[in-house]
């Protein structure tokens, strides 16, 4: 055989091999696509049939349950106390399936006694196409703008087996990545710009849960999962009567449906014309950060509802509170303006609540090398710096030189000082708002700082019967100050206004906090 014949033979062999491989992958892809579609078809049949699903015009759910706020609970490191509980009453969710509209109504009542003065909060959240709007108790509707509002409510629309499978049956839906986990079959769904994962029981074929990956400013890529259970037949369709939701590993809601109906009159869920035609407000200007030096080397930085402190040491600065990305960027810039030659290298994180931790990674990306927090926040901080942020990469993940800072855990008390400044840190004891709080005391200037427990001048906390904030937390704060035997002249709250200590005393009732067991010796 000549060299030319060998070359032709080799080329033919290669082409045949490529053809065989291509055919294999084509068949595999076709099989996978068919298998994926079969999951949806099986689910549609289990729910009552494709025809019944597509012909359903309306759906109404009524019930109640409980809701938890994991980022506003007592602690982050103990599953049993992660959520601030809310009772859900008068729950009603109405779907216009023909037009893709939804209205969710409920009455929320916080169960903590500290919140009883706020009373029940009724809300109605609606979606009509690309218009997100709310309806007040007086019936007035107002459009809601803001990043992700429409998509967030569209995902809520899809957190029901009927709407989920109905959307998956549409030709535009994209299905991929079929897989098995335990007794479930999972498939990824892309519906417009929304990406979800749906799970189905391998035996009954019914939908069991739906999962969405979202960006959490503190913890990065986070799964929100709603599970469906206790199915019952309603109008020829099998529908769940229990919805349980969790965010990451923490439960956030448990809703029981007592009554539901299909194809009943629901009225008009369309957005009113004036709401649909409303224009978004002007974009906010850059976050202001006015700084007032309230004592030598201590600046009270305000500008929004969430404040910070900047504290000057001999060769560096300390930041107290990095609540969110915007505020952290603004306050760090202010520190550079105030003391260009003293970098901010230390951050005090007051507690674990989400509106007080969103800027911690940003501060680390900008040069903070040490984070100080109460010890119950240690697990949260470790998770914060190891979790990926791929959905919405933040400054820390985009900064090659950014390093995980040293984490200093304070148990009962601690001190940070040098020749020019002393900062005492104390665990706020027996506080029902958050058992993870550090309060800050400057002995040289006799200034005391805290957050959330006393917020003078903050309109968000001025409620009927308690014009100066939540009385039980005020009392707890006073008890802690007395227990620590602190001499205070001013309070610099991280919500509200700088006030003389005498004003705080007028708003609080004296209590005595006695040490229990070894509480005082932690």
C-alpha positions as CSV (number, residue, x, y, z in Angstrom):
1,X,0.0,0.0,0.0
2,X,1.4,3.4,-1.0
3,X,1.8,6.3,1.4
4,X,-1.1,8.1,-0.4
5,X,-3.4,5.1,0.1
6,X,-2.4,5.0,3.7
7,X,-3.2,8.6,4.1
8,X,-6.6,8.2,2.4
9,X,-7.3,5.2,4.6
10,X,-6.4,7.0,7.8
11,X,-8.5,10.0,6.8
12,X,-11.5,7.8,6.1
13,X,-11.1,6.0,9.4
14,X,-11.0,9.3,11.2
15,X,-14.1,10.6,9.4
16,X,-16.0,7.5,10.2
17,X,-15.0,7.7,13.9
18,X,-16.1,11.3,14.1
19,X,-19.4,10.4,12.5
20,X,-20.0,7.6,14.9
21,X,-19.1,9.8,17.9
22,X,-21.4,12.6,16.6
23,X,-24.2,10.1,16.1
24,X,-23.8,8.8,19.6
25,X,-23.9,12.3,21.1
26,X,-26.9,13.2,18.9
27,X,-28.8,10.2,20.1
28,X,-27.8,10.8,23.7
29,X,-28.9,14.4,23.5
30,X,-32.2,13.4,21.9
31,X,-32.7,10.7,24.5
32,X,-32.0,13.2,27.3
33,X,-34.3,15.8,25.8
34,X,-37.0,13.2,25.4
35,X,-36.5,11.9,29.0
36,X,-36.6,15.5,30.3
37,X,-39.9,16.2,28.5
38,X,-41.2,12.9,29.8
39,X,-40.7,14.2,33.4
40,X,-42.9,17.2,32.7
41,X,-45.5,15.1,30.8
42,X,-45.6,12.6,33.7
43,X,-46.0,15.5,36.2
44,X,-48.8,17.0,34.1
45,X,-50.6,13.7,34.1
46,X,-50.2,13.3,37.8
47,X,-51.6,16.7,38.5
48,X,-54.7,16.0,36.5
49,X,-53.8,16.0,32.8
50,X,-52.2,18.4,30.4
51,X,-55.6,19.6,29.1
52,X,-56.9,20.4,32.5
53,X,-53.7,22.3,33.4
54,X,-53.7,24.4,30.3
55,X,-57.4,25.1,30.5
56,X,-57.3,26.3,34.1
57,X,-58.1,30.0,34.1
58,X,-57.9,31.0,37.8
59,X,-56.7,29.6,41.1
60,X,-57.4,30.9,44.6
61,X,-55.6,29.7,47.8
62,X,-56.6,30.7,51.3
63,X,-55.0,29.7,54.6
64,X,-52.3,30.8,57.1
65,X,-49.2,29.8,58.9
66,X,-45.9,31.1,60.1
67,X,-43.0,33.0,58.7
68,X,-39.4,33.3,59.9
69,X,-36.8,36.0,59.2
70,X,-33.5,34.1,59.5
71,X,-31.4,37.3,59.1
72,X,-33.3,39.0,61.9
73,X,-33.3,36.2,64.5
74,X,-31.6,35.8,67.9
75,X,-28.5,34.0,66.7
76,X,-27.1,32.6,63.4
77,X,-25.2,29.6,64.9
78,X,-28.2,27.8,66.5
79,X,-30.9,26.4,64.2
80,X,-33.5,26.7,66.9
81,X,-33.2,30.4,67.3
82,X,-32.4,31.7,63.8
83,X,-35.7,33.3,62.9
84,X,-37.7,36.2,64.2
85,X,-41.2,34.6,64.0
86,X,-44.2,36.1,62.4
87,X,-47.8,34.8,62.4
88,X,-49.4,34.8,59.0
89,X,-53.2,35.3,59.0
90,X,-55.8,35.9,56.3
91,X,-53.4,34.5,53.7
92,X,-54.9,34.6,50.2
93,X,-53.1,34.1,46.9
94,X,-55.1,34.7,43.7
95,X,-53.8,33.7,40.3
96,X,-55.1,34.9,36.9
97,X,-53.6,32.0,35.0
98,X,-54.7,33.3,31.6
99,X,-52.8,36.6,31.9
100,X,-50.0,35.5,34.3
101,X,-51.2,37.8,37.1
102,X,-51.0,37.3,40.8
103,X,-52.1,39.0,44.0
104,X,-50.8,37.8,47.4
105,X,-52.5,39.1,50.5
106,X,-51.7,38.4,54.2
107,X,-51.7,39.9,57.7
108,X,-48.4,39.6,59.5
109,X,-48.1,39.8,63.3
110,X,-44.7,39.6,65.0
111,X,-44.7,37.2,67.9
112,X,-42.0,38.8,70.0
113,X,-43.6,40.8,72.8
114,X,-41.2,43.7,71.9
115,X,-43.0,44.1,68.6
116,X,-46.6,44.1,69.9
117,X,-46.9,47.8,69.8
118,X,-46.5,47.7,66.0
119,X,-49.7,45.8,65.6
120,X,-50.7,43.6,62.7
121,X,-49.3,44.6,59.2
122,X,-51.6,43.9,56.2
123,X,-50.0,43.8,52.8
124,X,-51.1,43.0,49.2
125,X,-48.4,42.4,46.7
126,X,-49.3,42.1,43.0
127,X,-47.8,41.5,39.6
128,X,-49.3,42.2,36.2
129,X,-46.8,41.4,33.4
130,X,-43.9,43.7,34.0
131,X,-45.7,45.9,36.5
132,X,-45.1,45.1,40.2
133,X,-47.3,47.0,42.6
134,X,-48.7,47.0,46.1
135,X,-52.2,47.8,47.3
136,X,-52.6,49.6,50.7
137,X,-55.4,48.8,53.2
138,X,-57.3,51.8,51.9
139,X,-57.3,50.3,48.4
140,X,-54.7,52.7,46.9
141,X,-52.3,51.0,44.5
142,X,-48.7,52.1,44.0
143,X,-46.1,50.8,41.6
144,X,-43.0,49.2,43.0
145,X,-39.7,49.9,41.3
146,X,-36.4,48.5,42.2
147,X,-33.9,45.9,41.0
148,X,-35.4,42.5,40.7
149,X,-38.9,43.3,41.9
150,X,-40.7,42.0,38.8
151,X,-38.5,38.9,38.5
152,X,-38.9,38.2,42.2
153,X,-42.7,38.2,42.0
154,X,-42.6,36.2,38.8
155,X,-40.7,33.5,40.6
156,X,-43.3,33.6,43.4
157,X,-45.9,33.1,40.7
158,X,-44.0,29.9,39.7
159,X,-43.7,28.6,43.2
160,X,-46.8,26.4,42.7
161,X,-47.0,23.0,40.9
162,X,-49.8,24.2,38.7
163,X,-48.1,27.3,37.5
164,X,-44.7,25.6,37.3
165,X,-45.7,22.7,35.2
166,X,-48.0,24.9,33.1
167,X,-44.9,27.1,32.3
168,X,-42.7,24.1,31.6
169,X,-45.2,22.9,29.0
170,X,-44.8,26.0,27.0
171,X,-42.7,25.7,23.8
172,X,-40.4,28.5,24.9
173,X,-39.4,26.8,28.2
174,X,-36.0,25.2,28.1
175,X,-35.3,22.0,30.1
176,X,-31.9,20.6,30.8
177,X,-29.6,18.7,33.2
178,X,-31.9,15.8,34.2
179,X,-30.7,13.9,37.2
180,X,-31.7,11.7,40.2
181,X,-31.4,12.6,43.9
182,X,-32.7,10.0,46.2
183,X,-36.4,9.4,45.4
184,X,-36.6,12.5,43.2
185,X,-36.0,13.4,39.6
186,X,-34.6,16.9,39.1
187,X,-34.5,19.1,36.0
188,X,-33.4,22.6,35.4
189,X,-35.9,25.0,33.8
190,X,-35.3,28.3,32.0
191,X,-38.4,30.3,31.6
192,X,-37.6,33.7,30.1
193,X,-34.8,35.1,32.2
194,X,-35.7,33.0,35.2
195,X,-33.7,29.8,36.0
196,X,-35.2,27.3,38.4
197,X,-34.7,23.7,39.4
198,X,-37.8,21.5,39.7
199,X,-38.0,18.2,41.6
200,X,-40.5,15.4,41.1
201,X,-41.4,12.3,43.1
202,X,-40.1,9.3,41.3
203,X,-43.1,7.2,42.3
204,X,-46.1,9.6,42.2
205,X,-44.6,11.9,39.5
206,X,-45.9,14.9,41.4
207,X,-43.8,18.0,41.9
208,X,-42.1,18.0,45.3
209,X,-40.1,21.3,45.3
210,X,-38.8,24.2,43.3
211,X,-35.4,25.8,43.9
212,X,-33.9,29.1,42.8
213,X,-30.3,30.2,43.3
214,X,-30.1,33.9,44.4
215,X,-27.4,36.3,45.5
216,X,-27.3,37.0,49.2
217,X,-25.1,40.1,49.9
218,X,-23.7,38.4,53.0
219,X,-23.5,34.7,52.0
220,X,-23.4,34.9,48.2
221,X,-24.9,32.1,46.2
222,X,-27.9,30.9,48.2
223,X,-30.7,28.4,47.5
224,X,-34.3,29.3,48.1
225,X,-36.5,26.2,48.1
226,X,-40.2,25.8,48.4
227,X,-41.6,22.3,49.0
228,X,-45.1,21.0,48.1
229,X,-46.9,18.4,50.1
230,X,-50.3,17.1,51.3
231,X,-51.9,17.0,47.8
232,X,-55.7,17.0,47.5
233,X,-58.0,16.9,44.5
234,X,-59.6,20.3,43.6
235,X,-61.7,20.8,40.5
236,X,-60.1,17.8,38.7
237,X,-56.5,18.8,39.7
238,X,-54.2,17.5,42.3
239,X,-53.0,20.5,44.3
240,X,-50.8,20.8,47.5
241,X,-52.2,22.2,50.7
242,X,-48.8,22.8,52.4
243,X,-46.0,25.0,51.3
244,X,-42.7,25.1,53.2
245,X,-39.9,27.4,52.2
246,X,-36.3,27.5,53.4
247,X,-33.4,29.8,52.5
248,X,-30.1,28.0,52.6
249,X,-30.5,25.6,55.6
250,X,-32.9,27.8,57.5
251,X,-36.7,27.4,57.3
252,X,-38.5,30.7,56.4
253,X,-42.2,29.9,55.9
254,X,-44.8,27.2,56.5
255,X,-48.2,27.9,54.9
256,X,-51.2,25.7,55.2
257,X,-54.0,26.0,52.7
258,X,-57.5,25.6,54.2
259,X,-59.6,26.4,51.1
260,X,-58.7,26.5,47.4
261,X,-60.7,26.7,44.2
262,X,-60.0,26.6,40.4
263,X,-61.8,28.5,37.7
264,X,-63.8,30.8,40.0
265,X,-64.4,34.5,39.5
266,X,-61.5,36.5,40.9
267,X,-62.3,40.0,39.5
268,X,-59.7,42.0,37.7
269,X,-56.1,41.6,38.8
270,X,-54.8,44.1,36.2
271,X,-52.7,47.0,37.3
272,X,-54.7,50.2,37.4
273,X,-53.8,52.5,34.4
274,X,-52.2,55.1,36.5
275,X,-50.0,52.5,38.2
276,X,-49.1,50.8,34.9
277,X,-48.0,54.2,33.4
278,X,-46.1,55.4,36.5
279,X,-42.5,56.2,35.8
280,X,-39.5,55.3,38.0
281,X,-38.1,57.9,40.4
282,X,-34.8,59.5,39.6
283,X,-31.8,57.2,40.5
284,X,-30.4,57.9,43.9
285,X,-27.4,60.1,44.2
286,X,-24.2,58.7,45.6
287,X,-24.5,57.8,49.3
288,X,-23.6,60.8,51.5
289,X,-21.4,60.3,54.5
290,X,-21.3,63.4,56.7
291,X,-18.9,62.9,59.6
292,X,-19.0,64.7,62.9
293,X,-16.1,64.4,65.3
294,X,-18.0,63.7,68.6
295,X,-14.8,63.3,70.6
296,X,-11.1,63.4,69.8
297,X,-10.5,60.6,67.3
298,X,-14.2,59.5,67.1
299,X,-16.3,60.4,64.1
300,X,-20.1,59.7,63.9
301,X,-20.8,59.1,60.2
302,X,-24.4,59.5,59.2
303,X,-26.2,60.1,55.9
304,X,-28.8,57.3,55.8
305,X,-30.7,55.2,58.3
306,X,-27.6,53.1,59.0
307,X,-24.7,54.9,60.6
308,X,-21.1,54.0,61.4
309,X,-18.3,55.1,63.6
310,X,-14.7,55.8,62.6
311,X,-12.1,55.6,65.4
312,X,-8.6,56.8,65.1
313,X,-5.6,55.0,66.6
314,X,-1.9,55.9,66.4
315,X,-1.3,54.3,63.0
316,X,-4.6,53.0,61.7
317,X,-8.4,53.5,61.8
318,X,-11.2,51.3,63.1
319,X,-14.6,51.1,61.4
320,X,-17.6,50.3,63.6
321,X,-20.4,48.8,61.3
322,X,-20.4,47.9,57.6
323,X,-24.1,47.5,57.1
324,X,-24.2,47.3,53.3
325,X,-22.0,47.7,50.2
326,X,-23.1,51.3,49.5
327,X,-22.5,52.6,53.0
328,X,-19.2,50.8,53.4
329,X,-17.8,52.3,50.2
330,X,-18.9,55.8,51.4
331,X,-17.6,55.5,54.9
332,X,-14.3,54.0,53.8
333,X,-13.9,56.9,51.4
334,X,-14.7,59.3,54.2
335,X,-12.0,57.7,56.4
336,X,-9.4,58.2,53.7
337,X,-10.5,61.9,53.4
338,X,-10.2,62.4,57.2
339,X,-6.9,60.6,57.7
340,X,-5.2,59.8,54.4
341,X,-2.2,58.2,56.1
342,X,-4.1,56.0,58.4
343,X,-5.7,53.0,56.7
344,X,-8.9,51.3,58.0
345,X,-7.6,47.9,59.1
346,X,-10.1,46.9,61.8
347,X,-13.9,46.4,61.6
348,X,-16.3,45.9,64.5
349,X,-19.4,44.0,63.3
350,X,-22.1,44.7,65.9
351,X,-24.3,41.6,65.2
352,X,-25.4,39.1,62.6
353,X,-28.6,40.7,61.2
354,X,-28.5,41.0,57.4
355,X,-28.8,44.8,57.3
356,X,-25.6,45.0,59.4
357,X,-23.4,42.5,57.6
358,X,-23.8,43.2,53.9
359,X,-20.7,45.4,53.7
360,X,-18.2,43.2,55.7
361,X,-16.7,41.5,52.6
362,X,-16.4,45.0,50.9
363,X,-14.5,46.3,53.9
364,X,-12.1,43.3,53.7
365,X,-11.6,44.0,50.0
366,X,-10.7,47.6,50.8
367,X,-8.0,46.7,53.3
368,X,-9.6,45.6,56.6
369,X,-7.4,42.8,58.0
370,X,-9.2,42.1,61.3
371,X,-13.0,41.7,62.0
372,X,-14.1,41.8,65.6
373,X,-17.5,40.2,66.5
374,X,-19.3,38.5,69.4
375,X,-18.3,34.8,69.4
376,X,-21.7,33.5,68.3
377,X,-21.0,35.2,64.9
378,X,-17.8,33.1,64.3
379,X,-19.6,30.5,62.1
380,X,-21.3,33.2,60.1
381,X,-18.1,35.0,59.4
382,X,-16.4,31.8,58.3
383,X,-19.2,31.0,55.9
384,X,-19.2,34.6,54.7
385,X,-15.7,34.4,53.4
386,X,-15.7,30.9,52.0
387,X,-19.0,30.9,50.1
388,X,-18.9,31.7,46.4
389,X,-20.4,34.8,44.9
390,X,-20.9,33.8,41.3
391,X,-24.4,35.1,40.6
392,X,-23.4,38.7,41.5
393,X,-19.6,38.8,42.1
394,X,-18.8,41.4,44.8
395,X,-15.7,43.5,45.3
396,X,-14.1,40.9,47.5
397,X,-14.4,38.1,44.8
398,X,-13.2,40.5,42.1
399,X,-10.2,41.8,44.0
400,X,-7.2,39.4,43.4
401,X,-5.3,40.8,46.4
402,X,-8.3,40.5,48.8
403,X,-7.6,38.1,51.7
404,X,-9.8,36.7,54.4
405,X,-9.3,38.8,57.5
406,X,-8.4,37.6,60.9
407,X,-11.5,37.1,63.0
408,X,-11.4,38.0,66.6
409,X,-14.3,36.5,68.7
410,X,-15.3,38.4,71.8
411,X,-17.0,36.3,74.5
412,X,-18.3,38.6,77.3
413,X,-16.0,41.6,76.9
414,X,-12.8,42.7,75.1
415,X,-10.7,45.8,74.6
416,X,-8.8,47.3,71.7
417,X,-6.3,50.0,72.6
418,X,-3.0,51.7,72.0
419,X,-1.4,54.8,73.4
420,X,-4.0,57.1,71.9
421,X,-7.3,55.3,72.0
422,X,-9.2,52.7,74.1
423,X,-12.3,50.9,72.9
424,X,-14.2,48.6,75.2
425,X,-16.5,46.0,73.7
426,X,-19.2,44.2,75.6
427,X,-21.6,41.4,74.8
428,X,-25.2,42.8,75.2
429,X,-26.6,40.3,77.7
430,X,-30.1,38.8,77.8
431,X,-31.3,40.8,74.8
432,X,-34.2,39.4,72.8
433,X,-33.5,41.3,69.6
434,X,-30.2,39.6,69.0
435,X,-28.0,37.4,71.3
436,X,-25.0,38.2,69.2
437,X,-24.6,41.9,69.8
438,X,-21.5,43.9,70.8
439,X,-22.0,47.3,72.3
440,X,-19.1,49.8,72.2
441,X,-17.9,52.1,75.0
442,X,-15.2,54.8,74.8
443,X,-14.0,55.3,78.4
444,X,-12.0,58.5,77.7
445,X,-15.0,60.4,76.2
446,X,-17.7,58.4,78.1
447,X,-19.6,57.7,74.8
448,X,-21.6,54.6,74.5
449,X,-22.7,53.2,71.1
450,X,-25.3,50.5,70.1
451,X,-27.6,49.6,67.3
452,X,-31.3,48.6,67.0
453,X,-32.1,48.8,70.7
454,X,-32.4,52.6,71.1
455,X,-32.9,54.7,68.0
456,X,-33.9,58.3,69.0
457,X,-35.1,60.4,66.1
458,X,-35.4,57.5,63.7
459,X,-39.0,57.7,62.3
460,X,-39.1,54.0,61.6
461,X,-39.1,53.3,65.3
462,X,-41.6,55.9,66.4
463,X,-44.8,53.9,67.0
464,X,-48.0,54.6,69.0
465,X,-47.3,54.3,72.7
466,X,-43.6,54.0,72.3
467,X,-42.4,57.3,70.7
468,X,-38.7,56.6,71.6
469,X,-38.5,53.0,70.3
470,X,-39.1,49.6,71.8
471,X,-39.4,50.0,75.5
472,X,-38.2,46.5,76.5
473,X,-35.0,46.9,74.5
474,X,-34.4,50.3,76.0
475,X,-34.8,48.7,79.5
476,X,-32.4,45.9,78.6
477,X,-29.9,48.4,77.3
478,X,-30.1,50.4,80.6
479,X,-29.7,47.2,82.6
480,X,-26.6,46.3,80.7
481,X,-25.1,49.7,81.2
482,X,-25.8,49.5,84.9
483,X,-24.5,46.0,85.1
484,X,-21.2,47.0,83.5
485,X,-21.0,50.1,85.8
486,X,-20.3,52.3,82.8
487,X,-20.2,56.1,83.2
488,X,-22.0,57.5,80.1
489,X,-22.4,61.1,78.9
490,X,-23.6,60.5,75.4
491,X,-25.2,57.7,73.3
492,X,-24.2,57.4,69.7
493,X,-26.8,55.0,68.2
494,X,-26.1,53.5,64.8
495,X,-29.8,54.2,64.0
496,X,-30.9,57.7,65.0
497,X,-29.3,60.8,66.6
498,X,-26.5,61.4,69.0
499,X,-28.1,62.3,72.3
500,X,-27.1,63.0,75.9
501,X,-27.4,60.1,78.2
502,X,-29.9,62.1,80.3
503,X,-32.3,61.9,77.3
504,X,-32.0,58.1,77.2
505,X,-32.7,57.9,80.9
506,X,-35.9,59.8,80.4
507,X,-37.0,57.1,77.8
508,X,-36.1,54.0,79.8
509,X,-37.1,52.3,83.0
510,X,-34.4,51.3,85.4
511,X,-33.8,47.6,85.7
512,X,-31.2,45.6,87.5
513,X,-29.5,42.8,85.6
514,X,-28.1,40.3,88.1
515,X,-25.5,37.8,86.9
516,X,-26.7,34.2,86.6
517,X,-24.2,31.4,87.3
518,X,-21.0,32.1,85.5
519,X,-22.7,34.7,83.1
520,X,-20.5,37.5,84.6
521,X,-17.3,35.5,84.2
522,X,-17.7,34.4,80.5
